[in-house]
Amino acid sequence: MMRQAGRYLPEYRALREKHSFLEVAKTPDLAAEVSLQPYRRLGVDAVIVFSDILIPAEAMSAPIELGDAGPVITAPVRTSAQVEALSVFDPDRETRFVADAIRLLAKSLGPGVPVLGFAAAPWTLACYLVQGASREGFPAAKALLWNEPGTFRKLLEKIARATALYLKAQIAAGAAAVQLFDTWAGELDAPAYWEFELPATQLLIEELSPGKTPVILFSKASNHLLSSLVRTGANVLSVDWRMDLAGLQRTFGDRVAIQGNIDPSVLLSSRQAIVNSVHEALRQTRGRGHILNLGHGILPDTPVENALAFIRAGQAARMENGSAESDAVEIANMPERTPFV
């Protein structure tokens, strides 16, 4: 699931009472433990390494503060000189803790369970670097883009090259696939995405030699960008609940696979609603070229038993010779309890 580890798991909350977010992210043993918690609890098909999309920003010499209130860049990048000062870092030195956590996970899980790495796409990381924090519309980032387009292109290119090295280190450590989060891509109109973000994302993915390790590209509220998104070179497009999966598959099914796209708020409802949403998504894609997932991060208030119902519904639907209708009834009627590890 999107954002597997987090405040919805009691064991995660217990660990966070003892350690800060960054301490967990930068301590391989702790990061691996937190990464494994959803696997033990829910039986997901793959494990996502615990980290944050702003880890590379700090390695590029942009100090960050992370907490439950959200990320903050303490010295926003607003000038050409600041862009020049950002470093294309050595991931073996500056962010080795991420690769070490992946190595621990790959060793613990074995070859049968894929470990996924991730990073922010160039525009999304640039939004935080320039704005300094999450803000609706990211006006400071857009102002720099329009007022100093050359500077902004240099920023995107520097992020792309640094992120490619960062993800290569994750792949070398054992990541079976990597995901790029372009969460704020939808803030750009189609011409701006084409002119600025598309070349930067293409550069990043080209550096990763796609085909050897699958690259998943997530974007939110980006229906107007589809013709560009499929040109990025990503193997999989991860989309939110606003997208029509069937329409996507009809238009682009021979070019890219699809991931998504259950609304995370559905997991706050009944188990029957969860099962119905899963089966509707699978009906649209007919179970082909599709990774069932949420359309954004799991919400902190999600009951653990509802997260489990979502996973079980997807896994039951793909079982060979299984009956989707009987599986749905069985899952919807599960007793209300939190599963044990």
One Martini backbone bead per residue (centre of mass of N, CA, C, O) as a GRO file, in nm:
protein
  341
    1MET     BB    1   0.101   0.033   0.012
    2MET     BB    2   0.056   0.348   0.054
    3ARG     BB    3   0.212   0.418   0.315
    4GLN     BB    4   0.246   0.180   0.522
    5ALA     BB    5   0.391   0.323   0.736
    6GLY     BB    6   0.230   0.440   1.046
    7ARG     BB    7  -0.025   0.571   1.252
    8TYR     BB    8  -0.213   0.303   1.216
    9LEU     BB    9   0.014   0.159   1.381
   10PRO     BB   10   0.085   0.068   1.700
   11GLU     BB   11   0.388  -0.020   1.665
   12TYR     BB   12   0.478   0.248   1.548
   13ARG     BB   13   0.394   0.435   1.780
   14ALA     BB   14   0.573   0.299   1.991
   15LEU     BB   15   0.845   0.362   1.850
   16ARG     BB   16   0.803   0.680   1.829
   17GLU     BB   17   0.819   0.733   2.140
   18LYS     BB   18   1.151   0.676   2.120
   19HIS     BB   19   1.163   0.801   1.820
   20SER     BB   20   1.238   0.981   1.571
   21PHE     BB   21   1.197   1.007   1.246
   22LEU     BB   22   1.499   1.041   1.163
   23GLU     BB   23   1.607   0.813   1.336
   24VAL     BB   24   1.461   0.591   1.186
   25ALA     BB   25   1.557   0.659   0.891
   26LYS     BB   26   1.886   0.652   0.991
   27THR     BB   27   1.825   0.354   1.110
   28PRO     BB   28   1.832   0.054   0.975
   29ASP     BB   29   1.695  -0.121   1.191
   30LEU     BB   30   1.443   0.061   1.223
   31ALA     BB   31   1.356   0.082   0.928
   32ALA     BB   32   1.315  -0.222   0.890
   33GLU     BB   33   1.106  -0.266   1.110
   34VAL     BB   34   0.892  -0.069   0.997
   35SER     BB   35   0.871  -0.209   0.717
   36LEU     BB   36   0.770  -0.495   0.844
   37GLN     BB   37   0.501  -0.444   0.991
   38PRO     BB   38   0.293  -0.472   0.751
   39TYR     BB   39   0.376  -0.757   0.672
   40ARG     BB   40   0.301  -0.897   0.938
   41ARG     BB   41   0.004  -0.780   0.965
   42LEU     BB   42  -0.103  -0.802   0.634
   43GLY     BB   43   0.049  -0.946   0.388
   44VAL     BB   44   0.200  -0.812   0.182
   45ASP     BB   45   0.371  -0.835  -0.136
   46ALA     BB   46   0.540  -0.580  -0.040
   47VAL     BB   47   0.829  -0.379   0.060
   48ILE     BB   48   0.874  -0.060   0.200
   49VAL     BB   49   1.097   0.154   0.260
   50PHE     BB   50   1.185   0.353   0.521
   51SER     BB   51   1.126   0.701   0.454
   52ASP     BB   52   1.199   1.011   0.269
   53ILE     BB   53   1.178   1.250   0.014
   54LEU     BB   54   1.394   1.456   0.179
   55ILE     BB   55   1.669   1.320   0.204
   56PRO     BB   56   1.813   1.439  -0.053
   57ALA     BB   57   1.800   1.735   0.032
   58GLU     BB   58   2.001   1.712   0.263
   59ALA     BB   59   2.234   1.593   0.082
   60MET     BB   60   2.222   1.878  -0.090
   61SER     BB   61   2.228   2.107   0.152
   62ALA     BB   62   1.919   2.098   0.276
   63PRO     BB   63   1.786   2.164   0.553
   64ILE     BB   64   1.587   1.955   0.773
   65GLU     BB   65   1.250   1.901   0.905
   66LEU     BB   66   1.089   1.628   1.079
   67GLY     BB   67   0.734   1.549   1.120
   68ASP     BB   68   0.397   1.532   1.179
   69ALA     BB   69   0.363   1.830   1.045
   70GLY     BB   70   0.606   1.815   0.852
   71PRO     BB   71   0.810   1.943   0.622
   72VAL     BB   72   1.125   2.143   0.649
   73ILE     BB   73   1.298   2.404   0.493
   74THR     BB   74   1.522   2.620   0.645
   75ALA     BB   75   1.658   2.694   0.340
   76PRO     BB   76   1.539   2.819   0.087
   77VAL     BB   77   1.537   2.798  -0.270
   78ARG     BB   78   1.569   3.125  -0.463
   79THR     BB   79   1.851   3.108  -0.615
   80SER     BB   80   2.110   3.056  -0.823
   81ALA     BB   81   2.324   3.019  -0.602
   82GLN     BB   82   2.168   2.796  -0.446
   83VAL     BB   83   2.165   2.595  -0.675
   84GLU     BB   84   2.474   2.572  -0.709
   85ALA     BB   85   2.517   2.470  -0.401
   86LEU     BB   86   2.406   2.220  -0.473
   87SER     BB   87   2.451   1.873  -0.439
   88VAL     BB   88   2.586   1.587  -0.592
   89PHE     BB   89   2.572   1.314  -0.421
   90ASP     BB   90   2.697   1.047  -0.223
   91PRO     BB   91   2.518   0.769  -0.131
   92ASP     BB   92   2.746   0.602   0.018
   93ARG     BB   93   2.770   0.847   0.231
   94GLU     BB   94   2.495   1.022   0.283
   95THR     BB   95   2.266   0.754   0.226
   96ARG     BB   96   2.336   0.460   0.335
   97PHE     BB   97   2.095   0.389   0.526
   98VAL     BB   98   1.899   0.308   0.303
   99ALA     BB   99   2.057   0.071   0.179
  100ASP     BB  100   2.089  -0.086   0.444
  101ALA     BB  101   1.787  -0.138   0.485
  102ILE     BB  102   1.751  -0.298   0.222
  103ARG     BB  103   1.947  -0.524   0.290
  104LEU     BB  104   1.796  -0.625   0.538
  105LEU     BB  105   1.532  -0.691   0.393
  106ALA     BB  106   1.636  -0.885   0.175
  107LYS     BB  107   1.752  -1.089   0.380
  108SER     BB  108   1.488  -1.141   0.545
  109LEU     BB  109   1.286  -1.210   0.289
  110GLY     BB  110   1.397  -1.268   0.028
  111PRO     BB  111   1.311  -1.339  -0.311
  112GLY     BB  112   0.980  -1.349  -0.267
  113VAL     BB  113   1.007  -1.039  -0.159
  114PRO     BB  114   0.974  -0.734  -0.251
  115VAL     BB  115   1.174  -0.440  -0.261
  116LEU     BB  116   1.105  -0.092  -0.220
  117GLY     BB  117   1.190   0.203  -0.360
  118PHE     BB  118   1.241   0.574  -0.327
  119ALA     BB  119   1.137   0.902  -0.466
  120ALA     BB  120   1.140   1.209  -0.577
  121ALA     BB  121   1.050   1.405  -0.805
  122PRO     BB  122   1.166   1.694  -0.922
  123TRP     BB  123   0.923   1.886  -0.874
  124THR     BB  124   0.851   1.800  -0.584
  125LEU     BB  125   1.125   1.869  -0.458
  126ALA     BB  126   1.127   2.164  -0.552
  127CYS     BB  127   0.888   2.262  -0.392
  128TYR     BB  128   1.029   2.230  -0.114
  129LEU     BB  129   1.293   2.385  -0.164
  130VAL     BB  130   1.146   2.662  -0.232
  131GLN     BB  131   0.910   2.686  -0.022
  132GLY     BB  132   0.988   2.494   0.259
  133ALA     BB  133   0.687   2.382   0.233
  134SER     BB  134   0.377   2.292   0.253
  135ARG     BB  135   0.166   2.444  -0.008
  136GLU     BB  136  -0.078   2.569  -0.166
  137GLY     BB  137   0.052   2.577  -0.500
  138PHE     BB  138   0.341   2.671  -0.472
  139PRO     BB  139   0.424   2.985  -0.533
  140ALA     BB  140   0.736   3.003  -0.517
  141ALA     BB  141   0.795   2.788  -0.732
  142LYS     BB  142   0.638   2.925  -0.963
  143ALA     BB  143   0.787   3.193  -0.962
  144LEU     BB  144   1.064   3.077  -1.039
  145LEU     BB  145   0.981   2.944  -1.300
  146TRP     BB  146   0.879   3.213  -1.445
  147ASN     BB  147   1.118   3.420  -1.371
  148GLU     BB  148   1.351   3.161  -1.372
  149PRO     BB  149   1.377   2.916  -1.589
  150GLY     BB  150   1.679   2.847  -1.590
  151THR     BB  151   1.707   2.792  -1.289
  152PHE     BB  152   1.490   2.571  -1.274
  153ARG     BB  153   1.621   2.373  -1.468
  154LYS     BB  154   1.876   2.333  -1.301
  155LEU     BB  155   1.732   2.218  -1.058
  156LEU     BB  156   1.601   1.972  -1.197
  157GLU     BB  157   1.863   1.846  -1.301
  158LYS     BB  158   2.003   1.809  -1.030
  159ILE     BB  159   1.788   1.630  -0.907
  160ALA     BB  160   1.791   1.405  -1.120
  161ARG     BB  161   2.089   1.317  -1.081
  162ALA     BB  162   2.078   1.264  -0.777
  163THR     BB  163   1.839   1.059  -0.782
  164ALA     BB  164   1.966   0.847  -0.960
  165LEU     BB  165   2.193   0.773  -0.764
  166TYR     BB  166   2.009   0.702  -0.526
  167LEU     BB  167   1.853   0.467  -0.676
  168LYS     BB  168   2.094   0.297  -0.756
  169ALA     BB  169   2.168   0.225  -0.463
  170GLN     BB  170   1.902   0.076  -0.406
  171ILE     BB  171   1.931  -0.137  -0.626
  172ALA     BB  172   2.209  -0.250  -0.532
  173ALA     BB  173   2.077  -0.337  -0.244
  174GLY     BB  174   1.772  -0.477  -0.362
  175ALA     BB  175   1.577  -0.331  -0.532
  176ALA     BB  176   1.309  -0.433  -0.745
  177ALA     BB  177   1.187  -0.139  -0.718
  178VAL     BB  178   1.087   0.199  -0.815
  179GLN     BB  179   0.952   0.511  -0.683
  180LEU     BB  180   0.800   0.802  -0.809
  181PHE     BB  181   0.710   1.111  -0.651
  182ASP     BB  182   0.456   1.328  -0.810
  183THR     BB  183   0.241   1.475  -0.619
  184TRP     BB  184   0.260   1.789  -0.763
  185ALA     BB  185   0.198   1.776  -1.073
  186GLY     BB  186  -0.102   1.900  -1.077
  187GLU     BB  187   0.004   2.206  -1.046
  188LEU     BB  188   0.055   2.173  -1.340
  189ASP     BB  189   0.034   2.243  -1.645
  190ALA     BB  190   0.084   2.101  -1.943
  191PRO     BB  191   0.307   2.293  -2.058
  192ALA     BB  192   0.488   2.296  -1.801
  193TYR     BB  193   0.543   1.999  -1.786
  194TRP     BB  194   0.667   1.968  -2.068
  195GLU     BB  195   0.902   2.187  -2.026
  196PHE     BB  196   1.010   2.082  -1.730
  197GLU     BB  197   0.942   1.789  -1.606
  198LEU     BB  198   0.975   1.585  -1.833
  199PRO     BB  199   1.284   1.608  -1.889
  200ALA     BB  200   1.370   1.538  -1.596
  201THR     BB  201   1.235   1.257  -1.578
  202GLN     BB  202   1.369   1.132  -1.821
  203LEU     BB  203   1.656   1.158  -1.721
  204LEU     BB  204   1.628   0.988  -1.469
  205ILE     BB  205   1.528   0.723  -1.607
  206GLU     BB  206   1.764   0.687  -1.802
  207GLU     BB  207   1.978   0.649  -1.570
  208LEU     BB  208   1.827   0.365  -1.477
  209SER     BB  209   1.766   0.166  -1.696
  210PRO     BB  210   1.503   0.072  -1.807
  211GLY     BB  211   1.404  -0.285  -1.750
  212LYS     BB  212   1.573  -0.387  -1.513
  213THR     BB  213   1.410  -0.176  -1.329
  214PRO     BB  214   1.128  -0.087  -1.223
  215VAL     BB  215   0.924   0.211  -1.284
  216ILE     BB  216   0.734   0.416  -1.072
  217LEU     BB  217   0.472   0.667  -1.132
  218PHE     BB  218   0.351   0.915  -0.923
  219SER     BB  219   0.032   1.094  -0.943
  220LYS     BB  220  -0.171   1.386  -0.872
  221ALA     BB  221  -0.412   1.536  -1.030
  222SER     BB  222  -0.323   1.429  -1.364
  223ASN     BB  223  -0.516   1.401  -1.618
  224HIS     BB  224  -0.384   1.643  -1.799
  225LEU     BB  225  -0.087   1.459  -1.821
  226LEU     BB  226  -0.088   1.180  -1.970
  227SER     BB  227   0.073   1.229  -2.238
  228SER     BB  228   0.337   1.276  -2.065
  229LEU     BB  229   0.364   1.040  -1.862
  230VAL     BB  230   0.408   0.817  -2.093
  231ARG     BB  231   0.700   0.971  -2.172
  232THR     BB  232   0.904   0.916  -1.925
  233GLY     BB  233   0.964   0.575  -1.898
  234ALA     BB  234   0.774   0.442  -1.732
  235ASN     BB  235   0.627   0.129  -1.646
  236VAL     BB  236   0.444   0.277  -1.421
  237LEU     BB  237   0.125   0.410  -1.338
  238SER     BB  238   0.033   0.599  -1.058
  239VAL     BB  239  -0.303   0.649  -0.945
  240ASP     BB  240  -0.580   0.803  -0.865
  241TRP     BB  241  -0.935   0.816  -0.807
  242ARG     BB  242  -0.985   1.011  -1.066
  243MET     BB  243  -0.928   0.774  -1.241
  244ASP     BB  244  -0.980   0.579  -1.534
  245LEU     BB  245  -0.878   0.267  -1.573
  246ALA     BB  246  -1.008   0.175  -1.837
  247GLY     BB  247  -0.919   0.419  -2.007
  248LEU     BB  248  -0.618   0.386  -1.964
  249GLN     BB  249  -0.594   0.101  -2.084
  250ARG     BB  250  -0.706   0.163  -2.365
  251THR     BB  251  -0.486   0.387  -2.434
  252PHE     BB  252  -0.200   0.253  -2.264
  253GLY     BB  253  -0.168  -0.067  -2.227
  254ASP     BB  254   0.089  -0.105  -2.437
  255ARG     BB  255   0.294   0.101  -2.258
  256VAL     BB  256   0.158   0.074  -1.960
  257ALA     BB  257   0.116   0.031  -1.641
  258ILE     BB  258  -0.103   0.003  -1.349
  259GLN     BB  259  -0.165   0.193  -1.043
  260GLY     BB  260  -0.438   0.122  -0.826
  261ASN     BB  261  -0.718   0.360  -0.703
  262ILE     BB  262  -0.794   0.377  -0.407
  263ASP     BB  263  -0.957   0.543  -0.182
  264PRO     BB  264  -0.848   0.586   0.137
  265SER     BB  265  -1.139   0.647   0.266
  266VAL     BB  266  -1.260   0.362   0.231
  267LEU     BB  267  -1.099   0.250   0.492
  268LEU     BB  268  -1.333   0.402   0.680
  269SER     BB  269  -1.534   0.193   0.620
  270SER     BB  270  -1.666  -0.076   0.514
  271ARG     BB  271  -1.594  -0.389   0.411
  272GLN     BB  272  -1.783  -0.394   0.169
  273ALA     BB  273  -1.675  -0.134   0.040
  274ILE     BB  274  -1.391  -0.236   0.000
  275VAL     BB  275  -1.454  -0.479  -0.176
  276ASN     BB  276  -1.603  -0.323  -0.398
  277SER     BB  277  -1.361  -0.147  -0.482
  278VAL     BB  278  -1.174  -0.371  -0.565
  279HIS     BB  279  -1.363  -0.502  -0.782
  280GLU     BB  280  -1.387  -0.250  -0.957
  281ALA     BB  281  -1.091  -0.219  -1.031
  282LEU     BB  282  -1.062  -0.509  -1.153
  283ARG     BB  283  -1.280  -0.479  -1.367
  284GLN     BB  284  -1.148  -0.250  -1.533
  285THR     BB  285  -0.865  -0.433  -1.581
  286ARG     BB  286  -0.899  -0.753  -1.567
  287GLY     BB  287  -0.618  -0.822  -1.417
  288ARG     BB  288  -0.434  -0.641  -1.619
  289GLY     BB  289  -0.172  -0.440  -1.583
  290HIS     BB  290  -0.216  -0.445  -1.248
  291ILE     BB  291  -0.172  -0.263  -0.940
  292LEU     BB  292  -0.299  -0.291  -0.649
  293ASN     BB  293  -0.405   0.021  -0.489
  294LEU     BB  294  -0.373   0.310  -0.373
  295GLY     BB  295  -0.415   0.669  -0.453
  296HIS     BB  296  -0.277   0.703  -0.169
  297GLY     BB  297  -0.218   0.750   0.140
  298ILE     BB  298  -0.267   0.618   0.425
  299LEU     BB  299  -0.464   0.681   0.687
  300PRO     BB  300  -0.424   0.725   1.026
  301ASP     BB  301  -0.743   0.627   1.096
  302THR     BB  302  -0.706   0.347   1.006
  303PRO     BB  303  -0.812   0.048   1.048
  304VAL     BB  304  -0.646  -0.240   1.054
  305GLU     BB  305  -0.881  -0.429   0.958
  306ASN     BB  306  -0.923  -0.267   0.689
  307ALA     BB  307  -0.647  -0.310   0.567
  308LEU     BB  308  -0.675  -0.617   0.565
  309ALA     BB  309  -0.926  -0.632   0.384
  310PHE     BB  310  -0.791  -0.513   0.135
  311ILE     BB  311  -0.573  -0.725   0.096
  312ARG     BB  312  -0.757  -0.978   0.091
  313ALA     BB  313  -0.929  -0.898  -0.151
  314GLY     BB  314  -0.701  -0.893  -0.360
  315GLN     BB  315  -0.589  -1.182  -0.310
  316ALA     BB  316  -0.854  -1.339  -0.356
  317ALA     BB  317  -0.913  -1.245  -0.655
  318ARG     BB  318  -0.637  -1.399  -0.769
  319MET     BB  319  -0.712  -1.670  -0.710
  320GLU     BB  320  -0.703  -1.971  -0.816
  321ASN     BB  321  -1.029  -2.071  -0.859
  322GLY     BB  322  -1.175  -1.834  -0.746
  323SER     BB  323  -1.442  -1.659  -0.581
  324ALA     BB  324  -1.535  -1.340  -0.563
  325GLU     BB  325  -1.808  -1.355  -0.416
  326SER     BB  326  -1.727  -1.538  -0.176
  327ASP     BB  327  -1.489  -1.367  -0.081
  328ALA     BB  328  -1.647  -1.111  -0.018
  329VAL     BB  329  -1.828  -1.229   0.200
  330GLU     BB  330  -1.606  -1.334   0.389
  331ILE     BB  331  -1.463  -1.060   0.440
  332ALA     BB  332  -1.714  -0.892   0.535
  333ASN     BB  333  -1.758  -1.125   0.782
  334MET     BB  334  -1.542  -1.060   0.953
  335PRO     BB  335  -1.427  -1.016   1.242
  336GLU     BB  336  -1.390  -0.762   1.483
  337ARG     BB  337  -1.040  -0.741   1.456
  338THR     BB  338  -0.713  -0.756   1.543
  339PRO     BB  339  -0.450  -0.878   1.413
  340PHE     BB  340  -0.201  -1.106   1.448
  341VAL     BB  341   0.141  -1.184   1.411
   0.00000   0.00000   0.00000
